[in-house]
Amino acid sequence: MRKVLITGITGFVGSYLAEYCLKKKDIELWGFKRYHLSSMKNILPIQEKINWYDCDMMDPKAVAKGIKEIKPDIIFHMASQSFVSPSWDHPSLYMDGNYKMTVNLFEGCLDSNISPKIHIPGSGEEYGEIFEHELPITLSTPLRPVNPYAVSKIAQDLISYVYFRSYGLEVIRTRAFNHEGPRRDKVFGIPWYAYQIARIEKGLQEPLMKVGHIDDKRNFTHVQDMVHGYWLAVEKCEPGELYLIGSEEESRVCTFREALERLIGYSTVSGIKYETDAKYVRPTQVPRLICDTSKFTKETNWKPVISMEDILKSTLEYWRDQLNRGLVN
């Protein structure tokens, strides 16, 4: 049996990755959680199938003890500070969360004298200000980060390469572009739109939505397709290498405005309007993130299969269900 450790297992992506791993018969699944601090809502149906280890990854001693006890064969490092907007007000927290936790993980592996396959998930946000003529983004596209979150992910990416070159850790680095679906927190664009529409349908909100900047263009992938890609990354990709995961298919590329208007079109309420609220507008924007994934697809034969329509409809259904069950207001 291969031992798989997922950090951040209770989060949006981590919970889907856990479900994916549990479908494999040769996997013993482990997860780090922060004793009473981790929210278990995403993982409730499968929590009894996971071996748990209480560990706050900000504490290097705790991480080292956890790695020594588990001795994982594969690590998916999903734990992070991932919501961009607060990073301007908490730049040190984001650097600690995304850089230092990663260093703690690597040091724990070195202290235990093990060399598991380690997947480090970067972000398309690292590219920042990309101009139209530079699309699609490739591995040689320059990084121009425009928010502290992106800088912290670049630091994580680069220190991962250092531990590969300096100590031979089998680190596989990816930069994932926008991935969406049920369970994503409503602080992000598409779930925020879907949540408001669901509230309007229940009569909890006037048919006027509040949004931020909505003209940035993205390629969108369903989170289930993305975690499949992450698994293929540790199975088929070369340690030390960097891979971009996303899609440049026309059907998966749109602006947030276009996604918003499609979601409104799926609503049972007609005449929903939207307006910009300054409190949801970030200090700087990332105007376009569309990537060339040819290196990754060549090595893995990965291809997303869940459509943009399904991404949007499943997200809307999730927030309808959350409201119907009284889990959100």
BALO-192941 format. One record per residue (C-alpha): residue in three letters; y negated, x negated, z negated. Coordinates in nm, 3 decimals. Example, Ala and Ser with C-alpha at 12.3 -4.5 7.8 and 13.67 -1.06 7.14 Angstrom:
2
@residu=ALA, yy=0.450, xx=-1.230, zz=-0.780
@residu=SER, yy=0.106, xx=-1.367, zz=-0.714
//
This chain:
329
@residu=MET, yy=0.000, xx=0.000, zz=0.000
@residu=ARG, yy=-0.345, xx=-0.125, zz=0.089
@residu=LYS, yy=-0.610, xx=-0.079, zz=-0.178
@residu=VAL, yy=-0.937, xx=0.057, zz=-0.042
@residu=LEU, yy=-1.250, xx=0.053, zz=-0.258
@residu=ILE, yy=-1.547, xx=0.268, zz=-0.162
@residu=THR, yy=-1.873, xx=0.204, zz=-0.342
@residu=GLY, yy=-2.108, xx=0.502, zz=-0.326
@residu=ILE, yy=-1.801, xx=0.721, zz=-0.282
@residu=THR, yy=-1.971, xx=1.028, zz=-0.430
@residu=GLY, yy=-2.253, xx=1.022, zz=-0.174
@residu=PHE, yy=-2.293, xx=1.185, zz=0.165
@residu=VAL, yy=-2.114, xx=0.928, zz=0.381
@residu=GLY, yy=-1.890, xx=0.798, zz=0.101
@residu=SER, yy=-1.734, xx=1.140, zz=0.042
@residu=TYR, yy=-1.644, xx=1.182, zz=0.410
@residu=LEU, yy=-1.505, xx=0.830, zz=0.421
@residu=ALA, yy=-1.291, xx=0.911, zz=0.117
@residu=GLU, yy=-1.149, xx=1.217, zz=0.292
@residu=TYR, yy=-1.075, xx=1.006, zz=0.599
@residu=CYS, yy=-0.894, xx=0.739, zz=0.397
@residu=LEU, yy=-0.685, xx=0.994, zz=0.206
@residu=LYS, yy=-0.532, xx=1.112, zz=0.533
@residu=LYS, yy=-0.364, xx=0.773, zz=0.570
@residu=LYS, yy=-0.027, xx=0.732, zz=0.403
@residu=ASP, yy=-0.057, xx=0.359, zz=0.326
@residu=ILE, yy=-0.384, xx=0.375, zz=0.129
@residu=GLU, yy=-0.447, xx=0.363, zz=-0.246
@residu=LEU, yy=-0.805, xx=0.480, zz=-0.277
@residu=TRP, yy=-1.047, xx=0.355, zz=-0.542
@residu=GLY, yy=-1.405, xx=0.451, zz=-0.610
@residu=PHE, yy=-1.685, xx=0.311, zz=-0.823
@residu=LYS, yy=-1.887, xx=0.568, zz=-1.017
@residu=ARG, yy=-2.159, xx=0.532, zz=-1.278
@residu=TYR, yy=-1.979, xx=0.696, zz=-1.574
@residu=HIS, yy=-2.183, xx=1.015, zz=-1.642
@residu=LEU, yy=-2.461, xx=0.944, zz=-1.388
@residu=SER, yy=-2.283, xx=0.998, zz=-1.057
@residu=SER, yy=-2.300, xx=1.348, zz=-0.912
@residu=MET, yy=-1.947, xx=1.461, zz=-0.826
@residu=LYS, yy=-2.037, xx=1.767, zz=-0.616
@residu=ASN, yy=-1.944, xx=1.607, zz=-0.282
@residu=ILE, yy=-1.610, xx=1.483, zz=-0.407
@residu=LEU, yy=-1.485, xx=1.771, zz=-0.624
@residu=PRO, yy=-1.198, xx=1.890, zz=-0.399
@residu=ILE, yy=-1.043, xx=1.542, zz=-0.383
@residu=GLN, yy=-1.153, xx=1.372, zz=-0.706
@residu=GLU, yy=-0.803, xx=1.385, zz=-0.857
@residu=LYS, yy=-0.669, xx=1.186, zz=-0.561
@residu=ILE, yy=-0.908, xx=0.896, zz=-0.624
@residu=ASN, yy=-0.858, xx=0.611, zz=-0.869
@residu=TRP, yy=-1.190, xx=0.579, zz=-1.054
@residu=TYR, yy=-1.358, xx=0.277, zz=-1.205
@residu=ASP, yy=-1.679, xx=0.317, zz=-1.406
@residu=CYS, yy=-1.926, xx=0.065, zz=-1.271
@residu=ASP, yy=-2.300, xx=0.043, zz=-1.226
@residu=MET, yy=-2.338, xx=-0.196, zz=-0.933
@residu=MET, yy=-2.674, xx=-0.318, zz=-1.058
@residu=ASP, yy=-2.480, xx=-0.500, zz=-1.331
@residu=PRO, yy=-2.306, xx=-0.811, zz=-1.193
@residu=LYS, yy=-2.064, xx=-0.834, zz=-1.487
@residu=ALA, yy=-1.949, xx=-0.476, zz=-1.436
@residu=VAL, yy=-1.894, xx=-0.535, zz=-1.064
@residu=ALA, yy=-1.702, xx=-0.857, zz=-1.125
@residu=LYS, yy=-1.472, xx=-0.685, zz=-1.377
@residu=GLY, yy=-1.411, xx=-0.395, zz=-1.140
@residu=ILE, yy=-1.324, xx=-0.618, zz=-0.846
@residu=LYS, yy=-1.095, xx=-0.830, zz=-1.063
@residu=GLU, yy=-0.907, xx=-0.524, zz=-1.187
@residu=ILE, yy=-0.875, xx=-0.344, zz=-0.855
@residu=LYS, yy=-0.829, xx=-0.644, zz=-0.620
@residu=PRO, yy=-0.907, xx=-0.435, zz=-0.310
@residu=ASP, yy=-0.783, xx=-0.523, zz=0.037
@residu=ILE, yy=-1.069, xx=-0.333, zz=0.203
@residu=ILE, yy=-1.417, xx=-0.255, zz=0.069
@residu=PHE, yy=-1.658, xx=-0.005, zz=0.221
@residu=HIS, yy=-1.994, xx=-0.075, zz=0.058
@residu=MET, yy=-2.164, xx=0.266, zz=0.082
@residu=ALA, yy=-2.368, xx=0.242, zz=-0.239
@residu=SER, yy=-2.738, xx=0.212, zz=-0.159
@residu=GLN, yy=-3.088, xx=0.344, zz=-0.193
@residu=SER, yy=-3.094, xx=0.539, zz=0.133
@residu=PHE, yy=-3.390, xx=0.781, zz=0.135
@residu=VAL, yy=-3.675, xx=0.609, zz=0.317
@residu=SER, yy=-3.978, xx=0.796, zz=0.180
@residu=PRO, yy=-3.967, xx=0.677, zz=-0.186
@residu=SER, yy=-3.931, xx=0.315, zz=-0.078
@residu=TRP, yy=-4.309, xx=0.271, zz=-0.049
@residu=ASP, yy=-4.350, xx=0.360, zz=-0.416
@residu=HIS, yy=-4.036, xx=0.177, zz=-0.533
@residu=PRO, yy=-4.004, xx=-0.137, zz=-0.317
@residu=SER, yy=-3.840, xx=-0.347, zz=-0.590
@residu=LEU, yy=-3.586, xx=-0.074, zz=-0.668
@residu=TYR, yy=-3.485, xx=-0.063, zz=-0.302
@residu=MET, yy=-3.449, xx=-0.438, zz=-0.279
@residu=ASP, yy=-3.245, xx=-0.440, zz=-0.600
@residu=GLY, yy=-3.029, xx=-0.151, zz=-0.480
@residu=ASN, yy=-2.961, xx=-0.272, zz=-0.129
@residu=TYR, yy=-2.974, xx=-0.650, zz=-0.164
@residu=LYS, yy=-2.872, xx=-0.731, zz=-0.521
@residu=MET, yy=-2.586, xx=-0.481, zz=-0.539
@residu=THR, yy=-2.445, xx=-0.642, zz=-0.225
@residu=VAL, yy=-2.473, xx=-0.991, zz=-0.374
@residu=ASN, yy=-2.302, xx=-0.865, zz=-0.691
@residu=LEU, yy=-2.018, xx=-0.731, zz=-0.477
@residu=PHE, yy=-1.973, xx=-1.059, zz=-0.290
@residu=GLU, yy=-1.989, xx=-1.266, zz=-0.608
@residu=GLY, yy=-1.729, xx=-1.040, zz=-0.765
@residu=CYS, yy=-1.495, xx=-1.113, zz=-0.475
@residu=LEU, yy=-1.554, xx=-1.488, zz=-0.506
@residu=ASP, yy=-1.499, xx=-1.479, zz=-0.884
@residu=SER, yy=-1.168, xx=-1.300, zz=-0.831
@residu=ASN, yy=-1.068, xx=-1.542, zz=-0.555
@residu=ILE, yy=-0.999, xx=-1.261, zz=-0.308
@residu=SER, yy=-1.122, xx=-1.210, zz=0.047
@residu=PRO, yy=-1.094, xx=-0.843, zz=0.142
@residu=LYS, yy=-1.231, xx=-0.696, zz=0.463
@residu=ILE, yy=-1.581, xx=-0.581, zz=0.364
@residu=HIS, yy=-1.780, xx=-0.333, zz=0.568
@residu=ILE, yy=-2.158, xx=-0.353, zz=0.527
@residu=PRO, yy=-2.336, xx=-0.052, zz=0.680
@residu=GLY, yy=-2.684, xx=-0.135, zz=0.802
@residu=SER, yy=-2.934, xx=0.108, zz=0.954
@residu=GLY, yy=-3.114, xx=0.164, zz=1.280
@residu=GLU, yy=-3.427, xx=0.182, zz=1.064
@residu=GLU, yy=-3.419, xx=-0.197, zz=1.055
@residu=TYR, yy=-3.560, xx=-0.202, zz=1.410
@residu=GLY, yy=-3.872, xx=-0.010, zz=1.311
@residu=GLU, yy=-4.139, xx=-0.005, zz=1.578
@residu=ILE, yy=-3.958, xx=0.007, zz=1.911
@residu=PHE, yy=-4.142, xx=0.062, zz=2.239
@residu=GLU, yy=-4.021, xx=0.283, zz=2.523
@residu=HIS, yy=-3.952, xx=-0.011, zz=2.754
@residu=GLU, yy=-3.722, xx=-0.167, zz=2.491
@residu=LEU, yy=-3.471, xx=0.121, zz=2.496
@residu=PRO, yy=-3.184, xx=0.129, zz=2.447
@residu=ILE, yy=-3.185, xx=-0.096, zz=2.142
@residu=THR, yy=-2.945, xx=-0.387, zz=2.174
@residu=LEU, yy=-2.832, xx=-0.668, zz=1.948
@residu=SER, yy=-3.114, xx=-0.885, zz=2.086
@residu=THR, yy=-3.391, xx=-0.630, zz=2.023
@residu=PRO, yy=-3.643, xx=-0.773, zz=1.773
@residu=LEU, yy=-3.665, xx=-0.628, zz=1.425
@residu=ARG, yy=-4.007, xx=-0.483, zz=1.337
@residu=PRO, yy=-3.947, xx=-0.297, zz=1.009
@residu=VAL, yy=-4.222, xx=-0.058, zz=0.901
@residu=ASN, yy=-4.099, xx=0.052, zz=0.557
@residu=PRO, yy=-3.960, xx=-0.122, zz=0.246
@residu=TYR, yy=-3.621, xx=0.049, zz=0.289
@residu=ALA, yy=-3.574, xx=-0.118, zz=0.628
@residu=VAL, yy=-3.667, xx=-0.458, zz=0.486
@residu=SER, yy=-3.411, xx=-0.417, zz=0.207
@residu=LYS, yy=-3.140, xx=-0.333, zz=0.464
@residu=ILE, yy=-3.232, xx=-0.638, zz=0.672
@residu=ALA, yy=-3.199, xx=-0.850, zz=0.357
@residu=GLN, yy=-2.857, xx=-0.695, zz=0.292
@residu=ASP, yy=-2.751, xx=-0.765, zz=0.648
@residu=LEU, yy=-2.862, xx=-1.128, zz=0.645
@residu=ILE, yy=-2.716, xx=-1.214, zz=0.304
@residu=SER, yy=-2.388, xx=-1.066, zz=0.426
@residu=TYR, yy=-2.387, xx=-1.316, zz=0.711
@residu=VAL, yy=-2.464, xx=-1.595, zz=0.464
@residu=TYR, yy=-2.156, xx=-1.510, zz=0.256
@residu=PHE, yy=-1.944, xx=-1.502, zz=0.572
@residu=ARG, yy=-2.068, xx=-1.844, zz=0.687
@residu=SER, yy=-2.090, xx=-2.009, zz=0.347
@residu=TYR, yy=-1.778, xx=-1.877, zz=0.176
@residu=GLY, yy=-1.564, xx=-1.726, zz=0.451
@residu=LEU, yy=-1.581, xx=-1.368, zz=0.320
@residu=GLU, yy=-1.454, xx=-1.130, zz=0.588
@residu=VAL, yy=-1.773, xx=-0.930, zz=0.621
@residu=ILE, yy=-1.816, xx=-0.688, zz=0.913
@residu=ARG, yy=-2.173, xx=-0.573, zz=0.965
@residu=THR, yy=-2.278, xx=-0.256, zz=1.142
@residu=ARG, yy=-2.610, xx=-0.085, zz=1.206
@residu=ALA, yy=-2.554, xx=0.288, zz=1.214
@residu=PHE, yy=-2.804, xx=0.513, zz=1.386
@residu=ASN, yy=-2.879, xx=0.867, zz=1.266
@residu=HIS, yy=-2.573, xx=1.050, zz=1.137
@residu=GLU, yy=-2.592, xx=1.404, zz=1.008
@residu=GLY, yy=-2.382, xx=1.692, zz=0.881
@residu=PRO, yy=-2.305, xx=1.906, zz=0.577
@residu=ARG, yy=-2.364, xx=1.751, zz=0.230
@residu=ARG, yy=-2.661, xx=1.540, zz=0.336
@residu=ASP, yy=-2.940, xx=1.582, zz=0.081
@residu=LYS, yy=-3.221, xx=1.816, zz=0.179
@residu=VAL, yy=-3.478, xx=1.540, zz=0.146
@residu=PHE, yy=-3.382, xx=1.431, zz=0.499
@residu=GLY, yy=-3.516, xx=1.600, zz=0.813
@residu=ILE, yy=-3.236, xx=1.813, zz=0.957
@residu=PRO, yy=-3.093, xx=1.932, zz=0.622
@residu=TRP, yy=-3.448, xx=2.007, zz=0.504
@residu=TYR, yy=-3.506, xx=2.229, zz=0.806
@residu=ALA, yy=-3.168, xx=2.400, zz=0.763
@residu=TYR, yy=-3.226, xx=2.458, zz=0.392
@residu=GLN, yy=-3.560, xx=2.627, zz=0.457
@residu=ILE, yy=-3.413, xx=2.848, zz=0.728
@residu=ALA, yy=-3.132, xx=2.954, zz=0.494
@residu=ARG, yy=-3.390, xx=3.041, zz=0.225
@residu=ILE, yy=-3.591, xx=3.245, zz=0.476
@residu=GLU, yy=-3.278, xx=3.436, zz=0.574
@residu=LYS, yy=-3.219, xx=3.529, zz=0.209
@residu=GLY, yy=-3.580, xx=3.639, zz=0.160
@residu=LEU, yy=-3.656, xx=3.349, zz=-0.075
@residu=GLN, yy=-3.927, xx=3.202, zz=0.145
@residu=GLU, yy=-4.184, xx=3.335, zz=0.388
@residu=PRO, yy=-4.092, xx=3.266, zz=0.755
@residu=LEU, yy=-4.309, xx=2.955, zz=0.758
@residu=MET, yy=-4.147, xx=2.612, zz=0.730
@residu=LYS, yy=-4.312, xx=2.296, zz=0.600
@residu=VAL, yy=-4.231, xx=1.979, zz=0.793
@residu=GLY, yy=-4.343, xx=1.621, zz=0.828
@residu=HIS, yy=-4.382, xx=1.418, zz=1.145
@residu=ILE, yy=-4.129, xx=1.564, zz=1.391
@residu=ASP, yy=-4.184, xx=1.387, zz=1.723
@residu=ASP, yy=-3.974, xx=1.076, zz=1.658
@residu=LYS, yy=-3.673, xx=1.055, zz=1.890
@residu=ARG, yy=-3.323, xx=0.970, zz=1.773
@residu=ASN, yy=-2.961, xx=0.962, zz=1.884
@residu=PHE, yy=-2.755, xx=1.178, zz=1.649
@residu=THR, yy=-2.391, xx=1.141, zz=1.546
@residu=HIS, yy=-2.187, xx=1.365, zz=1.317
@residu=VAL, yy=-2.096, xx=1.193, zz=0.990
@residu=GLN, yy=-1.723, xx=1.250, zz=1.055
@residu=ASP, yy=-1.748, xx=1.058, zz=1.382
@residu=MET, yy=-1.942, xx=0.786, zz=1.202
@residu=VAL, yy=-1.682, xx=0.730, zz=0.927
@residu=HIS, yy=-1.413, xx=0.711, zz=1.194
@residu=GLY, yy=-1.623, xx=0.434, zz=1.347
@residu=TYR, yy=-1.648, xx=0.260, zz=1.011
@residu=TRP, yy=-1.270, xx=0.261, zz=0.975
@residu=LEU, yy=-1.229, xx=0.118, zz=1.325
@residu=ALA, yy=-1.483, xx=-0.150, zz=1.234
@residu=VAL, yy=-1.260, xx=-0.293, zz=0.958
@residu=GLU, yy=-0.946, xx=-0.248, zz=1.168
@residu=LYS, yy=-1.063, xx=-0.395, zz=1.498
@residu=CYS, yy=-1.395, xx=-0.580, zz=1.467
@residu=GLU, yy=-1.456, xx=-0.949, zz=1.403
@residu=PRO, yy=-1.578, xx=-1.066, zz=1.061
@residu=GLY, yy=-1.925, xx=-1.214, zz=1.078
@residu=GLU, yy=-2.020, xx=-1.008, zz=1.382
@residu=LEU, yy=-2.281, xx=-0.734, zz=1.403
@residu=TYR, yy=-2.219, xx=-0.400, zz=1.577
@residu=LEU, yy=-2.440, xx=-0.103, zz=1.662
@residu=ILE, yy=-2.288, xx=0.245, zz=1.614
@residu=GLY, yy=-2.441, xx=0.556, zz=1.764
@residu=SER, yy=-2.469, xx=0.716, zz=2.106
@residu=GLU, yy=-2.709, xx=0.708, zz=2.397
@residu=GLU, yy=-2.554, xx=1.016, zz=2.560
@residu=GLU, yy=-2.831, xx=1.249, zz=2.671
@residu=SER, yy=-2.676, xx=1.546, zz=2.488
@residu=ARG, yy=-2.709, xx=1.359, zz=2.155
@residu=VAL, yy=-3.065, xx=1.235, zz=2.199
@residu=CYS, yy=-3.359, xx=1.450, zz=2.094
@residu=THR, yy=-3.673, xx=1.456, zz=1.881
@residu=PHE, yy=-3.677, xx=1.610, zz=1.536
@residu=ARG, yy=-3.899, xx=1.883, zz=1.682
@residu=GLU, yy=-3.629, xx=1.971, zz=1.935
@residu=ALA, yy=-3.363, xx=1.975, zz=1.661
@residu=LEU, yy=-3.586, xx=2.195, zz=1.445
@residu=GLU, yy=-3.646, xx=2.445, zz=1.723
@residu=ARG, yy=-3.275, xx=2.463, zz=1.802
@residu=LEU, yy=-3.201, xx=2.533, zz=1.435
@residu=ILE, yy=-3.463, xx=2.810, zz=1.432
@residu=GLY, yy=-3.291, xx=2.954, zz=1.738
@residu=TYR, yy=-2.963, xx=2.978, zz=1.542
@residu=SER, yy=-3.128, xx=3.177, zz=1.262
@residu=THR, yy=-3.066, xx=3.545, zz=1.198
@residu=VAL, yy=-3.442, xx=3.584, zz=1.144
@residu=SER, yy=-3.680, xx=3.596, zz=1.437
@residu=GLY, yy=-4.036, xx=3.468, zz=1.444
@residu=ILE, yy=-3.994, xx=3.166, zz=1.213
@residu=LYS, yy=-4.289, xx=2.929, zz=1.241
@residu=TYR, yy=-4.346, xx=2.576, zz=1.114
@residu=GLU, yy=-4.643, xx=2.361, zz=1.019
@residu=THR, yy=-4.703, xx=2.002, zz=0.915
@residu=ASP, yy=-4.754, xx=1.936, zz=0.545
@residu=ALA, yy=-4.917, xx=1.601, zz=0.469
@residu=LYS, yy=-4.690, xx=1.537, zz=0.171
@residu=TYR, yy=-4.390, xx=1.511, zz=0.407
@residu=VAL, yy=-4.558, xx=1.265, zz=0.644
@residu=ARG, yy=-4.466, xx=0.900, zz=0.588
@residu=PRO, yy=-4.729, xx=0.622, zz=0.598
@residu=THR, yy=-4.567, xx=0.475, zz=0.910
@residu=GLN, yy=-4.330, xx=0.622, zz=1.166
@residu=VAL, yy=-4.029, xx=0.492, zz=1.356
@residu=PRO, yy=-4.092, xx=0.652, zz=1.697
@residu=ARG, yy=-3.760, xx=0.599, zz=1.872
@residu=LEU, yy=-3.412, xx=0.481, zz=1.776
@residu=ILE, yy=-3.158, xx=0.496, zz=2.058
@residu=CYS, yy=-2.894, xx=0.226, zz=2.077
@residu=ASP, yy=-2.657, xx=0.054, zz=2.315
@residu=THR, yy=-2.315, xx=0.057, zz=2.148
@residu=SER, yy=-2.122, xx=-0.113, zz=2.427
@residu=LYS, yy=-2.006, xx=-0.405, zz=2.210
@residu=PHE, yy=-1.864, xx=-0.173, zz=1.945
@residu=THR, yy=-1.702, xx=0.071, zz=2.187
@residu=LYS, yy=-1.547, xx=-0.214, zz=2.388
@residu=GLU, yy=-1.373, xx=-0.351, zz=2.079
@residu=THR, yy=-1.272, xx=-0.018, zz=1.923
@residu=ASN, yy=-1.267, xx=0.248, zz=2.199
@residu=TRP, yy=-1.471, xx=0.464, zz=1.958
@residu=LYS, yy=-1.641, xx=0.767, zz=2.102
@residu=PRO, yy=-1.816, xx=1.048, zz=1.910
@residu=VAL, yy=-1.657, xx=1.387, zz=1.975
@residu=ILE, yy=-1.858, xx=1.634, zz=1.765
@residu=SER, yy=-2.148, xx=1.785, zz=1.959
@residu=MET, yy=-2.514, xx=1.807, zz=1.864
@residu=GLU, yy=-2.474, xx=2.185, zz=1.851
@residu=ASP, yy=-2.196, xx=2.151, zz=1.595
@residu=ILE, yy=-2.402, xx=1.904, zz=1.391
@residu=LEU, yy=-2.687, xx=2.154, zz=1.365
@residu=LYS, yy=-2.478, xx=2.467, zz=1.314
@residu=SER, yy=-2.251, xx=2.313, zz=1.050
@residu=THR, yy=-2.555, xx=2.187, zz=0.858
@residu=LEU, yy=-2.715, xx=2.532, zz=0.864
@residu=GLU, yy=-2.389, xx=2.695, zz=0.750
@residu=TYR, yy=-2.364, xx=2.446, zz=0.464
@residu=TRP, yy=-2.705, xx=2.538, zz=0.325
@residu=ARG, yy=-2.637, xx=2.909, zz=0.369
@residu=ASP, yy=-2.320, xx=2.861, zz=0.165
@residu=GLN, yy=-2.500, xx=2.656, zz=-0.102
@residu=LEU, yy=-2.753, xx=2.936, zz=-0.147
@residu=ASN, yy=-2.491, xx=3.212, zz=-0.142
@residu=ARG, yy=-2.297, xx=3.035, zz=-0.416
@residu=GLY, yy=-2.609, xx=2.980, zz=-0.625
@residu=LEU, yy=-2.576, xx=2.602, zz=-0.613
@residu=VAL, yy=-2.938, xx=2.560, zz=-0.496
@residu=ASN, yy=-3.245, xx=2.780, zz=-0.527
//
